[in-house]
Amino acid sequence: MIVRRSLPTEPAVRASESLFLTEAARQGVRAGRRMLYVGAEAAAPDVAAALRVEPGADVLARRKLLLAGDVPVRVATSYLRLDLFGGTPLSEPGFVTPSLQAGIEALGHRFGRAEEHLVARPPAGAEAATLELGPGEWVVRILRASYAADDTPIHVLETVCAASRHVFPIVQIAGADEF
């Protein structure tokens, strides 16, 4: 099963109920998702840097498994600062409706810009088992840090993709004629 993950993400897809479900539907792929965890966890150094908290500080994590057909293809974890989002509807179990982005905006935060960092690497920890990877298969990790219009870090999305099950098309910026 091969799915596409556009970089950068189209605004209409980014603002949808689920980036993955919308992308998959456009590709004719039967998609599913399962929430794995919602709660506090220690921030890894790069997540902490993006959220501007101390490494190891507790942040709100929202982790889900994304499936194409019945095949696990991505683990996506949203990280949010507890000082901004702890005790809000975003810290409750289950999926946020209509979307996580709408939930963040409902709390008064407006997205201003984002940065994405992409790395290919061997799977770490439980990633190989969760994504049902074969021996020697790699993952692609995308870390998207989103900042409010006033530059407050409001959301970090870590997506770990089974590299052999993805194509990453690079889309043209509107109005540009070269990459």
MDAnalysis code that builds the backbone (N, CA, C; Angstrom):
import MDAnalysis as mda
import numpy as np

u = mda.Universe.empty(537, n_residues=179, atom_resindex=np.repeat(np.arange(179), 3), trajectory=True)
u.add_TopologyAttr("name", ["N", "CA", "C"] * 179)
u.add_TopologyAttr("resid", np.arange(1, 180))
u.add_TopologyAttr("resname", ["MET", "ILE", "VAL", "ARG", "ARG", "SER", "LEU", "PRO", "THR", "GLU", "PRO", "ALA", "VAL", "ARG", "ALA", "SER", "GLU", "SER", "LEU", "PHE", "LEU", "THR", "GLU", "ALA", "ALA", "ARG", "GLN", "GLY", "VAL", "ARG", "ALA", "GLY", "ARG", "ARG", "MET", "LEU", "TYR", "VAL", "GLY", "ALA", "GLU", "ALA", "ALA", "ALA", "PRO", "ASP", "VAL", "ALA", "ALA", "ALA", "LEU", "ARG", "VAL", "GLU", "PRO", "GLY", "ALA", "ASP", "VAL", "LEU", "ALA", "ARG", "ARG", "LYS", "LEU", "LEU", "LEU", "ALA", "GLY", "ASP", "VAL", "PRO", "VAL", "ARG", "VAL", "ALA", "THR", "SER", "TYR", "LEU", "ARG", "LEU", "ASP", "LEU", "PHE", "GLY", "GLY", "THR", "PRO", "LEU", "SER", "GLU", "PRO", "GLY", "PHE", "VAL", "THR", "PRO", "SER", "LEU", "GLN", "ALA", "GLY", "ILE", "GLU", "ALA", "LEU", "GLY", "HIS", "ARG", "PHE", "GLY", "ARG", "ALA", "GLU", "GLU", "HIS", "LEU", "VAL", "ALA", "ARG", "PRO", "PRO", "ALA", "GLY", "ALA", "GLU", "ALA", "ALA", "THR", "LEU", "GLU", "LEU", "GLY", "PRO", "GLY", "GLU", "TRP", "VAL", "VAL", "ARG", "ILE", "LEU", "ARG", "ALA", "SER", "TYR", "ALA", "ALA", "ASP", "ASP", "THR", "PRO", "ILE", "HIS", "VAL", "LEU", "GLU", "THR", "VAL", "CYS", "ALA", "ALA", "SER", "ARG", "HIS", "VAL", "PHE", "PRO", "ILE", "VAL", "GLN", "ILE", "ALA", "GLY", "ALA", "ASP", "GLU", "PHE"])
u.atoms.positions = np.array([
    [0.856, -1.174, 0.000],
    [0.000, 0.000, 0.000],
    [0.898, 1.233, 0.000],
    [0.704, 2.121, -0.946],
    [1.463, 3.375, -1.038],
    [0.487, 4.532, -0.874],
    [0.825, 5.483, -0.015],
    [0.041, 6.697, 0.148],
    [0.953, 7.892, -0.075],
    [0.353, 9.025, -0.372],
    [1.116, 10.246, -0.622],
    [0.965, 11.194, 0.549],
    [2.049, 11.907, 0.856],
    [2.050, 12.928, 1.907],
    [2.669, 14.163, 1.286],
    [1.842, 15.124, 0.854],
    [2.322, 16.314, 0.169],
    [3.099, 17.227, 1.098],
    [4.187, 17.761, 0.590],
    [5.010, 18.736, 1.302],
    [5.158, 19.963, 0.412],
    [4.865, 21.152, 0.835],
    [4.119, 21.431, 2.060],
    [2.665, 20.995, 1.908],
    [1.965, 20.889, 3.007],
    [0.573, 20.459, 2.990],
    [-0.307, 21.585, 2.463],
    [-1.196, 21.232, 1.532],
    [-2.122, 22.226, 0.998],
    [-2.977, 22.804, 2.126],
    [-3.248, 24.118, 2.110],
    [-4.060, 24.727, 3.180],
    [-5.425, 24.074, 3.357],
    [-6.104, 23.709, 2.272],
    [-7.428, 23.092, 2.392],
    [-7.334, 21.731, 3.080],
    [-6.254, 20.997, 2.834],
    [-6.053, 19.702, 3.479],
    [-5.673, 19.922, 4.931],
    [-4.765, 20.854, 5.198],
    [-4.301, 21.139, 6.561],
    [-5.474, 21.513, 7.453],
    [-6.460, 22.240, 6.918],
    [-7.591, 22.716, 7.722],
    [-8.741, 21.708, 7.789],
    [-8.596, 20.548, 7.163],
    [-9.681, 19.565, 7.163],
    [-9.762, 18.849, 8.503],
    [-10.813, 18.052, 8.661],
    [-11.001, 17.302, 9.909],
    [-9.792, 16.424, 10.198],
    [-9.250, 15.805, 9.171],
    [-8.077, 14.950, 9.320],
    [-7.246, 15.043, 8.059],
    [-6.023, 15.529, 8.191],
    [-5.112, 15.639, 7.062],
    [-4.998, 14.283, 6.375],
    [-4.762, 13.231, 7.140],
    [-4.563, 11.908, 6.561],
    [-5.817, 11.385, 5.878],
    [-6.970, 11.479, 6.530],
    [-8.201, 10.975, 5.921],
    [-8.516, 11.714, 4.630],
    [-8.281, 13.023, 4.611],
    [-8.527, 13.815, 3.402],
    [-7.556, 13.433, 2.297],
    [-6.257, 13.320, 2.623],
    [-5.270, 12.913, 1.622],
    [-5.606, 11.535, 1.057],
    [-5.929, 10.599, 1.929],
    [-6.214, 9.230, 1.500],
    [-7.451, 9.180, 0.610],
    [-8.503, 9.894, 0.988],
    [-9.730, 9.898, 0.184],
    [-9.452, 10.420, -1.221],
    [-8.631, 11.456, -1.331],
    [-8.274, 12.002, -2.649],
    [-7.535, 10.977, -3.499],
    [-6.873, 10.028, -2.849],
    [-6.094, 9.010, -3.556],
    [-6.852, 7.698, -3.728],
    [-8.102, 7.647, -3.250],
    [-8.896, 6.435, -3.366],
    [-8.469, 5.340, -2.390],
    [-7.816, 5.730, -1.303],
    [-7.338, 4.780, -0.302],
    [-8.325, 4.756, 0.863],
    [-8.730, 3.553, 1.292],
    [-9.588, 3.408, 2.469],
    [-8.721, 3.637, 3.708],
    [-8.985, 4.703, 4.413],
    [-8.145, 5.097, 5.539],
    [-8.860, 4.868, 6.864],
    [-8.054, 4.684, 7.888],
    [-8.577, 4.563, 9.238],
    [-7.603, 5.209, 10.205],
    [-8.078, 5.457, 11.410],
    [-7.207, 6.022, 12.435],
    [-7.661, 5.537, 13.798],
    [-6.684, 5.434, 14.687],
    [-6.962, 4.955, 16.037],
    [-6.139, 5.792, 17.007],
    [-6.788, 6.363, 18.003],
    [-6.076, 7.143, 19.013],
    [-5.328, 6.164, 19.915],
    [-4.041, 6.413, 20.095],
    [-3.210, 5.545, 20.923],
    [-2.981, 6.101, 22.318],
    [-2.898, 7.445, 22.436],
    [-2.553, 8.036, 23.730],
    [-2.890, 9.514, 23.738],
    [-3.425, 9.982, 24.850],
    [-3.595, 11.421, 25.109],
    [-3.198, 11.636, 26.561],
    [-2.191, 12.481, 26.771],
    [-1.754, 12.762, 28.139],
    [-0.417, 13.465, 28.156],
    [0.076, 13.684, 29.350],
    [1.363, 14.358, 29.516],
    [2.500, 13.381, 29.280],
    [3.567, 13.870, 28.648],
    [4.795, 13.103, 28.520],
    [5.970, 14.052, 28.384],
    [7.151, 13.546, 28.672],
    [8.361, 14.353, 28.626],
    [8.709, 14.704, 27.185],
    [9.030, 15.967, 26.952],
    [9.371, 16.436, 25.609],
    [10.794, 16.032, 25.239],
    [10.940, 15.420, 24.072],
    [12.262, 15.131, 23.515],
    [12.949, 16.473, 23.220],
    [14.262, 16.484, 23.122],
    [14.972, 17.759, 22.920],
    [14.489, 18.600, 21.734],
    [14.247, 17.978, 20.567],
    [13.821, 18.787, 19.417],
    [12.382, 19.285, 19.556],
    [11.521, 18.490, 20.176],
    [10.148, 18.934, 20.439],
    [10.177, 20.068, 21.465],
    [10.986, 19.916, 22.501],
    [11.112, 20.959, 23.533],
    [11.611, 22.259, 22.917],
    [12.610, 22.167, 22.055],
    [13.146, 23.379, 21.417],
    [12.069, 24.069, 20.582],
    [11.301, 23.292, 19.834],
    [10.258, 23.877, 18.987],
    [9.158, 24.520, 19.822],
    [8.832, 23.915, 20.973],
    [7.789, 24.468, 21.847],
    [8.339, 25.504, 22.835],
    [9.671, 25.659, 22.833],
    [10.350, 26.599, 23.742],
    [10.079, 26.275, 25.206],
    [10.252, 24.985, 25.529],
    [10.212, 24.514, 26.906],
    [11.518, 23.769, 27.162],
    [11.799, 23.458, 28.412],
    [13.015, 22.724, 28.765],
    [12.906, 21.273, 28.276],
    [14.000, 20.701, 27.768],
    [13.976, 19.271, 27.409],
    [13.549, 18.438, 28.619],
    [12.673, 17.495, 28.393],
    [12.165, 16.662, 29.480],
    [10.964, 17.236, 30.188],
    [10.632, 18.502, 29.917],
    [9.436, 19.101, 30.532],
    [8.201, 18.372, 30.013],
    [7.181, 18.271, 30.854],
    [5.937, 17.646, 30.412],
    [5.217, 18.531, 29.404],
    [4.762, 17.895, 28.331],
    [3.926, 18.535, 27.323],
    [2.729, 17.628, 27.091],
    [1.687, 18.149, 26.509],
    [0.515, 17.355, 26.161],
    [0.807, 16.627, 24.853],
    [0.659, 15.312, 24.858],
    [0.861, 14.496, 23.662],
    [-0.463, 13.877, 23.253],
    [-0.747, 13.905, 21.955],
    [-1.933, 13.282, 21.372],
    [-1.426, 12.388, 20.241],
    [-1.369, 11.059, 20.458],
    [-0.739, 10.128, 19.511],
    [-1.795, 9.243, 18.869],
    [-1.718, 9.135, 17.540],
    [-2.670, 8.290, 16.817],
    [-1.936, 7.457, 15.776],
    [-2.535, 6.324, 15.436],
    [-2.047, 5.429, 14.408],
    [-2.939, 5.611, 13.190],
    [-2.324, 5.759, 12.014],
    [-3.056, 5.952, 10.773],
    [-2.864, 4.732, 9.884],
    [-3.984, 4.250, 9.320],
    [-3.957, 3.030, 8.526],
    [-4.460, 3.281, 7.112],
    [-3.850, 2.611, 6.156],
    [-4.317, 2.604, 4.769],
    [-4.772, 1.181, 4.499],
    [-6.068, 1.012, 4.235],
    [-6.617, -0.334, 4.269],
    [-6.529, -0.757, 5.721],
    [-5.939, -1.879, 5.985],
    [-5.698, -2.289, 7.369],
    [-4.210, -2.249, 7.706],
    [-3.437, -1.557, 6.872],
    [-1.983, -1.523, 7.029],
    [-1.575, -0.251, 7.767],
    [-0.850, -0.358, 8.883],
    [-0.394, 0.851, 9.578],
    [0.680, 1.551, 8.743],
    [0.481, 2.847, 8.499],
    [1.427, 3.586, 7.661],
    [2.071, 4.776, 8.361],
    [1.430, 5.320, 9.402],
    [1.974, 6.482, 10.099],
    [1.583, 6.454, 11.565],
    [2.481, 6.988, 12.382],
    [2.159, 7.344, 13.757],
    [2.302, 8.858, 13.817],
    [1.246, 9.545, 14.185],
    [1.269, 11.013, 14.249],
    [1.019, 11.448, 15.684],
    [1.934, 12.269, 16.203],
    [1.807, 12.758, 17.570],
    [1.809, 14.271, 17.566],
    [0.748, 14.853, 18.105],
    [0.679, 16.298, 18.308],
    [1.199, 16.602, 19.697],
    [2.092, 17.576, 19.796],
    [2.614, 18.033, 21.082],
    [2.161, 19.474, 21.291],
    [1.646, 19.738, 22.483],
    [1.139, 21.067, 22.824],
    [1.669, 21.462, 24.192],
    [1.900, 22.730, 24.395],
    [2.372, 23.218, 25.692],
    [1.263, 23.093, 26.733],
    [1.613, 22.514, 27.881],
    [0.625, 22.354, 28.951],
    [0.185, 23.691, 29.526],
    [1.078, 24.692, 29.545],
    [0.680, 25.992, 30.090],
    [-0.382, 26.668, 29.229],
    [-0.465, 26.291, 27.962],
    [-1.477, 26.871, 27.074],
    [-2.694, 25.966, 26.902],
    [-2.492, 24.640, 26.953],
    [-3.562, 23.727, 26.559],
    [-3.930, 22.672, 27.602],
    [-3.215, 22.603, 28.714],
    [-3.582, 21.674, 29.780],
    [-4.936, 22.062, 30.364],
    [-5.772, 21.083, 30.659],
    [-7.089, 21.356, 31.236],
    [-8.103, 21.896, 30.249],
    [-7.782, 21.888, 28.966],
    [-8.720, 22.342, 27.936],
    [-9.318, 21.114, 27.245],
    [-10.291, 21.303, 26.376],
    [-10.835, 20.157, 25.637],
    [-9.777, 19.392, 24.835],
    [-8.644, 20.037, 24.523],
    [-7.593, 19.358, 23.763],
    [-6.886, 18.286, 24.589],
    [-7.015, 18.341, 25.896],
    [-6.362, 17.345, 26.748],
    [-7.275, 16.166, 27.065],
    [-8.482, 16.175, 26.511],
    [-9.420, 15.073, 26.737],
    [-9.164, 13.945, 25.740],
    [-9.462, 12.682, 26.120],
    [-9.245, 11.558, 25.202],
    [-10.103, 11.674, 23.948],
    [-9.704, 10.974, 22.916],
    [-10.467, 10.934, 21.677],
    [-10.040, 12.022, 20.717],
    [-10.685, 12.013, 19.558],
    [-10.370, 12.979, 18.517],
    [-11.076, 14.296, 18.790],
    [-10.429, 15.401, 18.448],
    [-11.001, 16.735, 18.616],
    [-11.851, 17.034, 17.393],
    [-13.083, 17.486, 17.621],
    [-13.953, 17.839, 16.498],
    [-14.232, 19.335, 16.525],
    [-14.334, 19.997, 15.397],
    [-14.232, 19.390, 14.077],
    [-12.797, 19.041, 13.683],
    [-11.788, 19.682, 14.288],
    [-10.386, 19.355, 14.018],
    [-9.523, 19.908, 15.143],
    [-8.311, 19.399, 15.247],
    [-7.379, 19.910, 16.255],
    [-7.064, 21.374, 15.986],
    [-6.849, 21.724, 14.735],
    [-6.556, 23.125, 14.404],
    [-7.698, 24.036, 14.840],
    [-8.933, 23.618, 14.586],
    [-10.085, 24.422, 15.013],
    [-10.132, 24.518, 16.533],
    [-9.778, 23.427, 17.234],
    [-9.740, 23.451, 18.696],
    [-8.704, 24.417, 19.228],
    [-7.544, 24.458, 18.582],
    [-6.491, 25.403, 18.975],
    [-6.964, 26.832, 18.739],
    [-7.564, 27.082, 17.590],
    [-8.046, 28.427, 17.264],
    [-9.195, 28.843, 18.177],
    [-10.045, 27.890, 18.585],
    [-11.154, 28.211, 19.491],
    [-10.646, 28.702, 20.845],
    [-9.410, 28.342, 21.174],
    [-8.805, 28.791, 22.430],
    [-8.042, 30.103, 22.257],
    [-8.206, 30.754, 21.094],
    [-7.646, 32.088, 20.872],
    [-6.297, 32.145, 20.198],
    [-5.813, 31.039, 19.669],
    [-4.504, 31.020, 19.011],
    [-4.688, 30.951, 17.498],
    [-4.062, 31.858, 16.771],
    [-4.151, 31.890, 15.305],
    [-2.810, 31.481, 14.720],
    [-2.850, 30.546, 13.790],
    [-1.625, 30.073, 13.151],
    [-1.031, 31.175, 12.275],
    [0.291, 31.340, 12.384],
    [0.979, 32.352, 11.597],
    [1.984, 31.773, 10.616],
    [2.731, 30.747, 11.056],
    [3.730, 30.130, 10.188],
    [4.071, 28.745, 10.731],
    [4.751, 27.969, 9.907],
    [5.181, 26.639, 10.324],
    [6.518, 26.313, 9.669],
    [7.241, 25.411, 10.307],
    [8.501, 24.895, 9.762],
    [8.426, 23.377, 9.797],
    [8.877, 22.726, 8.716],
    [8.912, 21.267, 8.681],
    [10.344, 20.792, 8.507],
    [10.709, 19.785, 9.286],
    [12.011, 19.146, 9.182],
    [11.763, 17.676, 8.886],
    [12.401, 17.154, 7.831],
    [12.192, 15.784, 7.392],
    [13.513, 15.026, 7.496],
    [13.468, 13.826, 8.111],
    [14.651, 12.979, 8.272],
    [14.255, 11.537, 7.983],
    [15.083, 10.823, 7.213],
    [14.918, 9.383, 7.027],
    [15.889, 8.696, 7.975],
    [15.400, 7.631, 8.666],
    [16.238, 6.954, 9.660],
    [15.683, 5.560, 9.940],
    [16.503, 4.719, 10.598],
    [15.965, 3.429, 11.047],
    [14.897, 3.673, 12.116],
    [13.951, 2.771, 12.282],
    [12.924, 2.953, 13.310],
    [13.535, 2.923, 14.706],
    [12.941, 3.684, 15.607],
    [13.390, 3.752, 16.999],
    [12.307, 3.193, 17.908],
    [12.706, 2.677, 19.058],
    [11.756, 2.187, 20.047],
    [10.766, 1.202, 19.457],
    [9.487, 1.467, 19.673],
    [8.420, 0.561, 19.236],
    [7.925, 0.854, 17.817],
    [8.576, 1.775, 17.100],
    [8.078, 2.165, 15.767],
    [7.990, 0.983, 14.802],
    [9.009, 0.115, 14.776],
    [8.995, -1.027, 13.847],
    [7.803, -1.942, 14.126],
    [7.544, -2.209, 15.401],
    [6.412, -3.076, 15.748],
    [5.083, -2.391, 15.464],
    [4.955, -1.120, 15.835],
    [3.691, -0.396, 15.636],
    [3.348, -0.287, 14.154],
    [4.363, -0.014, 13.334],
    [4.136, 0.154, 11.895],
    [4.267, -1.162, 11.133],
    [4.505, -2.261, 11.866],
    [4.638, -3.586, 11.253],
    [5.671, -3.581, 10.128],
    [6.866, -3.046, 10.435],
    [7.938, -2.958, 9.455],
    [8.720, -4.259, 9.389],
    [9.200, -4.578, 8.204],
    [10.065, -5.730, 8.029],
    [11.498, -5.374, 8.381],
    [12.357, -6.374, 8.477],
    [13.766, -6.123, 8.785],
    [14.396, -5.169, 7.760],
    [15.119, -4.192, 8.253],
    [15.820, -3.252, 7.386],
    [14.984, -2.116, 6.846],
    [13.668, -2.115, 7.100],
    [12.827, -1.012, 6.622],
    [13.086, 0.233, 7.452],
    [13.054, 1.388, 6.818],
    [13.288, 2.670, 7.470],
    [11.979, 3.432, 7.619],
    [12.063, 4.515, 8.378],
    [10.947, 5.445, 8.527],
    [11.386, 6.824, 8.046],
    [10.398, 7.644, 7.744],
    [10.616, 9.062, 7.488],
    [9.910, 9.801, 8.610],
    [10.648, 10.693, 9.263],
    [10.085, 11.471, 10.368],
    [9.968, 12.920, 9.928],
    [8.759, 13.457, 10.040],
    [8.510, 14.858, 9.720],
    [8.130, 15.552, 11.020],
    [8.849, 16.597, 11.350],
    [8.536, 17.377, 12.546],
    [8.100, 18.759, 12.079],
    [6.807, 19.061, 12.286],
    [6.239, 20.351, 11.876],
    [5.981, 21.164, 13.130],
    [6.642, 22.299, 13.225],
    [6.425, 23.221, 14.342],
    [5.588, 24.384, 13.832],
    [4.474, 24.639, 14.497],
    [3.569, 25.720, 14.098],
    [3.582, 26.807, 15.161],
    [3.601, 28.030, 14.690],
    [3.690, 29.194, 15.566],
    [2.525, 30.130, 15.293],
    [2.056, 30.784, 16.358],
    [0.973, 31.761, 16.233],
    [1.500, 33.002, 15.523],
    [0.584, 33.863, 15.144],
    [0.954, 35.108, 14.473],
    [1.916, 35.931, 15.327],
    [1.845, 35.804, 16.656],
    [2.767, 36.547, 17.543],
    [4.027, 35.743, 17.856],
    [4.253, 34.637, 17.141],
    [5.422, 33.758, 17.236],
    [5.395, 32.835, 18.456],
    [4.288, 32.732, 19.170],
    [4.165, 31.768, 20.261],
    [4.097, 30.368, 19.659],
    [4.935, 29.434, 20.125],
    [4.834, 28.060, 19.616],
    [3.556, 27.410, 20.149],
    [2.707, 26.927, 19.232],
    [1.412, 26.401, 19.668],
    [1.178, 24.936, 19.333],
    [1.945, 24.367, 18.401],
    [1.688, 22.975, 18.026],
    [2.922, 22.404, 17.348],
    [3.316, 21.220, 17.769],
    [4.357, 20.469, 17.074],
    [3.751, 19.137, 16.686],
    [3.831, 18.809, 15.407],
    [3.306, 17.540, 14.905],
    [4.478, 16.688, 14.451],
    [4.638, 15.540, 15.091],
    [5.646, 14.567, 14.685],
    [4.930, 13.448, 13.948],
    [5.292, 13.235, 12.696],
    [4.711, 12.168, 11.909],
    [5.822, 11.197, 11.547],
    [5.670, 9.952, 11.953],
    [6.637, 8.913, 11.618],
    [5.958, 7.993, 10.611],
    [6.493, 7.973, 9.400],
    [5.890, 7.248, 8.283],
    [6.722, 6.027, 7.929],
    [6.073, 4.927, 7.597],
    [6.770, 3.780, 7.030],
    [7.286, 4.230, 5.664],
    [8.603, 4.352, 5.522],
    [9.184, 4.936, 4.305],
    [8.800, 4.164, 3.049],
    [8.695, 2.853, 3.152],
    [8.380, 2.033, 1.980],
    [6.916, 2.142, 1.561],
    [6.093, 2.825, 2.346],
    [4.658, 2.919, 2.054],
    [4.236, 4.336, 1.716],
    [5.205, 5.187, 1.404],
    [4.893, 6.593, 1.133],
    [5.634, 7.122, -0.078],
    [5.002, 8.071, -0.734],
    [5.631, 8.925, -1.732],
    [5.410, 10.340, -1.220],
    [6.428, 11.179, -1.303],
    [6.347, 12.542, -0.792],
    [6.427, 13.534, -1.951],
    [5.287, 13.831, -2.619],
    [5.333, 14.809, -3.702],
    [5.559, 16.216, -3.147],
    [6.362, 16.985, -3.837],
    [6.603, 18.372, -3.461],
    [5.710, 19.220, -4.360],
    [4.810, 19.992, -3.755],
    [3.867, 20.782, -4.533],
    [4.403, 22.192, -4.757],
    [4.014, 22.763, -5.861],
    [4.457, 24.092, -6.251],
    [3.709, 25.151, -5.444],
    [4.405, 26.158, -5.039],
    [3.798, 27.296, -4.349],
    [2.990, 28.084, -5.365],
    [1.771, 28.477, -5.000],
    [0.897, 29.209, -5.925],
    [1.608, 30.430, -6.474],
    [1.537, 30.595, -7.806],
    [2.113, 31.761, -8.457],
    [3.588, 31.617, -8.801],
    [4.242, 30.561, -8.361],
    [5.658, 30.382, -8.674],
    [5.779, 29.500, -9.924],
    [6.853, 29.702, -10.690],
    [7.015, 28.901, -11.898],
    [8.245, 28.006, -11.847],
    [8.914, 27.942, -10.703],
    [10.022, 27.005, -10.539],
    [10.094, 26.533, -9.101],
    [10.776, 25.424, -8.921],
    [10.951, 24.893, -7.573],
    [12.212, 25.467, -6.978],
])
